Amino acid sequence: MNSSYLLIGGNEGDRQAALAEARTRLETAAGTIRQASPLYETAPWGRTDQPWFLNQALLLETSADAPTLLKTLLHIEAKMGRKRLEKYGSRRIDIDILFFNDAIVRLPELVIPHPEIANRRFVLEPLCDIAPDYCHPVLHVTVRELLLACTDPLKVKKL
C-alpha cells in the first residue's frame, strides 16, 4: 500500500458539504482515509477577489501508483463539477497530491512533492495537524519546520 498526503479545498457553494462529498468519493474510488485534519477557513491564494476557501489535509492509503491516483483525483473533481477555467480561480473542489510515500516525481502532468508546499500557509497548517514530523523528501525538513519558516501572510483559521 502507498501513503499519500492530499489537500482538499473549495470555495463555491456549501463548502463543508463539498469536502464531505470529496472524502466519500476518495474512499470509494481511491483508498482509505487514515487521517484527516480539522477544517480550515483560508484566504484565497493567487487571486484575492473571491470567497474564502475551506481546506483539509488527508492521509490516504491507496493501492494506486501516483499517476493513477492523479487520474482518479481529476475524475473526482470533474464528477463534482470542477471546471479549470482560470488559474487560481474559484472552484467547488480541488484535490492536490502533496506527498506520495517519499517519492520524488517529475512528470509533465505531475510533480511530487507539490512544488508550492513551503510557500502556502493554507497547506502547511492543516498538514501540520496530521504530519508534523513528516520530512519533505527534497527539502529535508519537517512539515513543522516548513510551517515555522513560512512567510505567507494570508489568514488561515481553524474551524
Helices and strands as residue ranges (DSSP letters): E 2-10, H 15-29, E 32-36, E 40-42, E 53-62, H 66-79, E 94-100, E 105-107, E 110-112, G 117-119, H 121-130, H 143-149, E 156-158
